[in-house]
């Protein structure tokens, strides 16, 4: 929080204002450190979420791979491709939080990273359920 009283004293009384200006400057520095710590905590939380999501995405991919190797049908291939797209979405979030490949401009709208994430999500949400459903219907 900015101490507006110290700023007002610094503007009105130049003698007392010198110490008040220093106090105000220190307060601004403390506020900046607190804000930086909050951003760091938020980034760590987002990284934790992405790493937690990596486990079920890997399980989906490995399960789909095993099913495809056993059955080798088109529907299982579609499901496998959808599971791969789910893993791509999770990996883009991990790369974003670890600041890997900065040229992808992760998190910015209309950037390559945004479109990799969006395209992977759309394909994953379309292909994985479709492949699963078509395989389930064709098995009966």
Secondary structure, 3 states (H helix, E strand, C coil): CCCHHHHHHHHHCHHHHHHHHHHHHHHHHHHHHHHHHHHHHHHHHHHHHHHHHHHHHHHHHHHHHHHHHHHCCHHHHHHHHHHHHHHHHHHHHHHHHHCCCHHHCCCCCCCHHHHHHHHHHHHHHHHHHHHHHHHHHHHC
